[in-house]
Amino acid sequence: MAFAWYQPNGELKLMGCKAALLSFHRQGWIQLPPVRREMSHLNQVKPPQRTLAGEPGEPITVPVGRLLPITLEPVIPGGTSRLWNEFMDRYHYLEYSIQKGAQQRYLIQSPQGYVGAISFASPAWKTQARDGWIGWDHETRTRNLRYIVNNTRFLILPWVQSKNLASKILGLCARQLPRDWEARYGYRPVLFETFVEQQRFQGTCYKAANWIRVGETTGRGKWEQKGEHKVRAPLPIKDIFVYPLQPNFREVLKETP
């Protein structure tokens, strides 16, 4: 859920509920109660339970052609969701975290068992390189941002070594996710995006799957309070990759009322 309102200068402002309430409080429009520090434990993420299903499997080292058919198995809340969470917690460098908002998660299945997991969710609100590549202004981005989905996690299980498997999976996602997303949320996305940390990865599988590098992030994180001053916490620089899901994606993203 989000708040949207017009500022005195006529600019449309869109903000998440928590951020909007804090903004209203700082501008003196409302008065929020003091923060209850003793409740902070409620925000802690409980690690997924370890199970036998999440234990390392037998090594898989065959070419991708011998792993076919590869299928994307939509995650079922309360069912395979637990296994997806466990895989991420055990084997992904970012570990498990709660994903909020619109999202679609898959377990990646082969005749030899699960070989990975992947997820897509709502896009970054504002990214200079991506927005410039699309040709967006603020109002158009606000109106059409939902037509982008972000590849937030991608995991090939560590005991799986199969050349071209990752790019094969990305190709399957490009074909299957738009219809799954439309069935779930009532509209079809037209562009994928993802962010690849430069110090860790080269984005090889995205390049092999014909994703387009459009720039990099600035590394400027959120504002944090440091003593009497506010500073931006630095973040790793990431390459920004995108992948059009239909030929007229720009027309959709730049559509006006």
C-alpha positions as CSV (number, residue, x, y, z in Angstrom):
1,M,0.0,0.0,0.0
2,A,1.2,3.5,-0.7
3,F,0.2,7.2,-0.3
4,A,-0.1,9.5,-3.3
5,W,-0.6,13.3,-3.0
6,Y,0.1,16.5,-4.8
7,Q,2.7,18.8,-3.2
8,P,2.3,22.6,-3.2
9,N,4.4,22.9,-6.3
10,G,2.0,20.6,-8.1
11,E,4.3,17.5,-8.2
12,L,2.7,14.1,-7.6
13,K,4.4,12.3,-4.7
14,L,4.2,8.6,-4.2
15,M,5.6,7.0,-1.1
16,G,5.2,3.8,1.0
17,C,3.1,4.1,4.1
18,K,5.9,4.1,6.6
19,A,8.0,6.6,4.7
20,A,5.0,8.8,4.1
21,L,4.1,8.9,7.8
22,L,7.7,9.7,8.7
23,S,7.7,12.5,6.1
24,F,4.4,14.0,7.4
25,H,5.8,13.9,11.0
26,R,9.1,15.7,10.0
27,Q,7.1,18.4,8.2
28,G,4.9,18.9,11.3
29,W,1.7,17.8,9.6
30,I,1.1,15.0,12.1
31,Q,2.6,13.9,15.5
32,L,3.7,10.3,15.7
33,P,4.2,8.6,19.1
34,P,7.7,7.9,20.4
35,V,9.4,4.8,18.9
36,R,8.9,1.8,21.1
37,R,12.4,0.3,21.1
38,E,11.4,-2.7,23.1
39,M,9.3,-3.9,20.1
40,S,12.2,-3.9,17.7
41,H,12.5,-7.7,18.0
42,L,9.3,-8.0,16.0
43,N,11.1,-6.8,12.9
44,Q,13.8,-9.5,13.1
45,V,13.6,-12.1,10.4
46,K,13.4,-15.7,11.8
47,P,15.7,-18.0,9.8
48,P,13.9,-20.8,7.9
49,Q,13.9,-24.2,9.5
50,R,16.6,-26.6,8.3
51,T,15.2,-29.8,6.7
52,L,16.4,-32.9,5.0
53,A,14.9,-31.6,1.7
54,G,17.3,-28.6,1.9
55,E,20.5,-30.7,2.4
56,P,23.1,-30.8,-0.4
57,G,22.3,-33.3,-3.1
58,E,24.5,-35.5,-5.3
59,P,26.7,-33.5,-7.7
60,I,25.1,-32.7,-11.1
61,T,27.7,-32.0,-13.7
62,V,26.0,-32.9,-17.0
63,P,25.4,-30.4,-19.9
64,V,22.1,-28.5,-19.8
65,G,20.9,-30.5,-22.7
66,R,20.9,-33.6,-20.5
67,L,18.9,-31.9,-17.8
68,L,15.9,-31.1,-20.0
69,P,13.1,-30.5,-19.5
70,I,13.8,-27.7,-17.1
71,T,10.6,-26.4,-15.6
72,L,9.6,-23.4,-13.4
73,E,7.5,-24.6,-10.4
74,P,5.6,-21.7,-8.9
75,V,6.1,-21.5,-5.1
76,I,3.1,-22.3,-3.0
77,P,2.7,-20.4,0.3
78,G,2.9,-22.7,3.2
79,G,4.1,-25.5,1.0
80,T,7.1,-25.3,-1.3
81,S,7.6,-21.7,0.0
82,R,9.5,-23.2,3.0
83,L,11.9,-25.0,0.7
84,W,12.5,-21.9,-1.4
85,N,13.2,-19.9,1.8
86,E,15.6,-22.6,3.1
87,F,17.5,-22.8,-0.2
88,M,18.0,-19.0,-0.1
89,D,19.0,-19.0,3.5
90,R,21.5,-21.8,3.1
91,Y,23.0,-21.1,-0.3
92,H,22.5,-17.6,-1.5
93,Y,25.0,-14.9,-0.5
94,L,22.2,-12.5,0.5
95,E,20.5,-15.2,2.5
96,Y,16.8,-15.3,3.2
97,S,14.8,-12.1,3.7
98,I,11.0,-11.4,3.6
99,Q,9.9,-10.2,0.2
100,K,7.1,-7.7,0.3
101,G,4.7,-6.5,-2.3
102,A,4.0,-8.0,-5.7
103,Q,6.2,-11.0,-6.3
104,Q,6.5,-14.4,-8.1
105,R,8.9,-17.1,-6.9
106,Y,9.9,-20.3,-8.6
107,L,11.7,-23.5,-7.7
108,I,13.6,-24.8,-10.7
109,Q,13.0,-28.4,-11.4
110,S,14.8,-31.0,-13.6
111,P,14.5,-34.8,-14.0
112,Q,17.4,-35.0,-11.6
113,G,15.6,-32.9,-9.0
114,Y,15.7,-29.2,-8.0
115,V,18.6,-27.3,-9.5
116,G,17.9,-23.8,-8.3
117,A,15.4,-21.1,-7.3
118,I,14.5,-17.6,-8.6
119,S,12.2,-14.7,-7.7
120,F,10.8,-11.6,-9.2
121,A,9.2,-8.6,-7.4
122,S,8.4,-4.9,-7.7
123,P,11.0,-2.8,-9.4
124,A,13.3,-0.1,-8.0
125,W,11.4,3.1,-7.5
126,K,14.0,5.3,-9.2
127,T,17.2,4.5,-11.1
128,Q,18.8,7.2,-13.1
129,A,20.5,4.9,-15.7
130,R,17.3,2.8,-16.3
131,D,15.0,5.7,-16.4
132,G,17.2,7.6,-18.8
133,W,17.4,4.5,-21.1
134,I,13.6,4.2,-21.1
135,G,13.1,8.0,-21.6
136,W,11.0,8.5,-18.5
137,D,10.1,11.7,-16.7
138,H,8.9,11.6,-13.1
139,E,5.1,11.5,-13.9
140,T,5.4,8.8,-16.5
141,R,7.6,6.7,-14.3
142,T,5.1,7.0,-11.4
143,R,2.2,6.0,-13.7
144,N,3.9,3.0,-15.5
145,L,6.5,1.7,-13.1
146,R,4.4,-1.4,-12.3
147,Y,5.1,-2.8,-15.8
148,I,8.7,-3.5,-14.8
149,V,9.5,-6.5,-12.6
150,N,12.8,-7.0,-10.8
151,N,14.8,-10.3,-10.7
152,T,15.5,-10.1,-7.0
153,R,17.1,-13.5,-6.4
154,F,18.7,-16.1,-8.6
155,L,20.3,-19.2,-7.2
156,I,21.8,-22.2,-8.9
157,L,22.3,-24.8,-6.1
158,P,26.1,-25.2,-5.4
159,W,26.2,-28.9,-6.3
160,V,24.9,-28.1,-9.8
161,Q,27.5,-27.4,-12.4
162,S,25.9,-27.3,-15.9
163,K,27.1,-25.0,-18.6
164,N,24.4,-22.6,-20.0
165,L,21.9,-23.6,-17.3
166,A,21.5,-20.1,-15.9
167,S,20.8,-18.5,-19.3
168,K,18.4,-21.3,-20.1
169,I,16.4,-20.5,-16.9
170,L,16.3,-16.8,-17.7
171,G,14.9,-17.6,-21.1
172,L,12.2,-19.8,-19.5
173,C,11.3,-16.9,-17.1
174,A,10.9,-14.5,-19.9
175,R,8.3,-16.8,-21.5
176,Q,6.5,-17.9,-18.4
177,L,6.5,-15.1,-15.9
178,P,4.5,-12.5,-17.9
179,R,1.4,-14.8,-18.0
180,D,1.9,-16.0,-14.4
181,W,2.1,-12.3,-13.3
182,E,-1.0,-11.4,-15.3
183,A,-3.0,-14.3,-13.9
184,R,-2.0,-13.2,-10.4
185,Y,-2.1,-9.4,-10.6
186,G,-4.3,-8.6,-13.6
187,Y,-1.6,-7.0,-15.9
188,R,1.3,-8.1,-17.9
189,P,4.9,-6.7,-17.3
190,V,6.9,-5.6,-20.4
191,L,10.4,-5.3,-18.9
192,F,12.7,-7.2,-16.6
193,E,15.4,-5.5,-14.6
194,T,18.1,-6.8,-12.2
195,F,21.1,-5.4,-10.3
196,V,24.4,-7.3,-10.3
197,E,27.0,-6.5,-7.7
198,Q,30.2,-5.6,-9.5
199,Q,32.7,-6.9,-6.9
200,R,31.0,-10.3,-6.8
201,F,29.8,-11.0,-10.3
202,Q,30.2,-10.1,-14.0
203,G,26.6,-10.7,-15.1
204,T,27.8,-13.5,-17.5
205,C,24.5,-15.4,-17.5
206,Y,22.5,-12.2,-18.1
207,K,24.7,-11.3,-21.0
208,A,24.4,-14.8,-22.4
209,A,20.6,-14.5,-22.2
210,N,20.7,-11.2,-24.2
211,W,19.9,-8.9,-21.2
212,I,21.1,-5.3,-21.9
213,R,23.4,-3.5,-19.5
214,V,22.1,0.1,-19.3
215,G,24.4,1.5,-16.6
216,E,25.3,1.2,-12.9
217,T,24.0,2.3,-9.6
218,T,25.6,5.3,-7.8
219,G,26.3,3.4,-4.5
220,R,24.4,6.0,-2.5
221,G,22.3,4.3,0.1
222,K,19.6,5.6,2.4
223,W,20.2,8.5,4.8
224,E,21.4,7.4,8.3
225,Q,21.9,9.4,11.5
226,K,25.6,9.6,12.5
227,G,25.8,11.7,15.7
228,E,24.5,15.1,14.9
229,H,24.7,14.7,11.1
230,K,22.9,12.6,8.5
231,V,25.0,10.8,6.0
232,R,24.3,8.3,3.2
233,A,25.4,4.8,4.0
234,P,27.5,3.6,1.0
235,L,26.2,0.6,-1.0
236,P,28.1,-1.7,-3.4
237,I,28.1,-0.5,-7.0
238,K,25.8,-2.7,-9.2
239,D,25.5,-3.1,-12.9
240,I,21.9,-2.6,-14.1
241,F,20.6,-5.1,-16.7
242,V,17.2,-5.0,-18.4
243,Y,15.4,-7.4,-20.7
244,P,12.4,-6.4,-22.9
245,L,9.5,-8.9,-22.7
246,Q,7.7,-7.6,-25.8
247,P,8.8,-5.5,-28.8
248,N,6.6,-2.4,-28.0
249,F,7.8,-2.2,-24.4
250,R,8.8,1.5,-24.6
251,E,5.4,2.4,-26.0
252,V,3.8,0.8,-22.9
253,L,6.2,2.3,-20.5
254,K,5.8,5.8,-21.9
255,E,2.1,5.6,-22.5
256,T,0.2,8.7,-21.4
257,P,-3.5,9.0,-20.4
